[in-house]
């Protein structure tokens, strides 16, 4: 039986981060059948709460290629069980 990855994704810590502008986490996600690259940065709000700033882009080529601009971006609060 094949696993259905529709509307699911994964993030891994970015071990290739060299600059502050590089994402802290990278991965991929499937949104309604479309595979996309996913990047996340750990940010801190003015009141000290940590959150993820997330962007995604069409999955074309190498995920580490620079110059590819995200087509969508959103901010999502991390769950309490994610260690920082």
N, C-alpha and C positions, 0 to 999 in steps of 0.2 A: 504494500500500500504506500502510495506517495503522499508526503506531508504537504498540506496546503499552506503556503506562506503569504497568501493574500492578506493585505492589511496588517502585516507584521514586519518588524525590523529589529536591528541589533546595533549597539554601539560598543566600541572598544576604545580603551585609552590610546591616544595617539602617541606612539613611541618614536615617531619621526618629527615631532614638533621642534622647530628650530627658532621660530620667532613668536612673539606674543600674539601676532595676528593669525597664526596657525591654530586650527581647532584643537581643543583639549581631548575630544573624542571624535572618532570617525566610524562610519559603518554604512549600512544600507537599509532601505525600507521598501516595501511594496505597498503602493497606494492604489487600490482598486485595479490591480493587475499590472500597473506600471512600476518597474524597478527604478529606484532613485538612489543617489548617493545622499548620505546624511552626515552633517557636521554639527558639533555642539561645543560651545564655549561655556565654561563655568564663570558666572558673573556674580556680583554682589550688589544688592539694592542699596539705596541710601540709608535704609534702616537696618542694614547688616544681614539681611536674609540672602542666602545663596540660591541661585537659580540657573537653569540652562537657557542659553540663547541658541536657537536651532535654525539651521538652514538646510534646504534640500535642493538638488538639481538633477536633471535628467541623467540617467546612467549611460554616459557615452565616454569611452576611453578610460584612462587611468584615474582613480580617485584622488591621487596626489597631484594631478596636473594643475598648475597654476593658470590663472587667466579665465577659468570657468567661473562665471558669476552665478550665484544661487538665484533661482527663479522665484522661490518662495521662502519666507522667513517667518518664524513665530517664536514667541517666548513661552516656555512651559515651566511651571514650578516642579522641581524634583520631588520625588516621594521621600518621606522621612527615613526610609530604610536604605537610601543610597549614601554610602560613606564619603565624606570629603576630608 
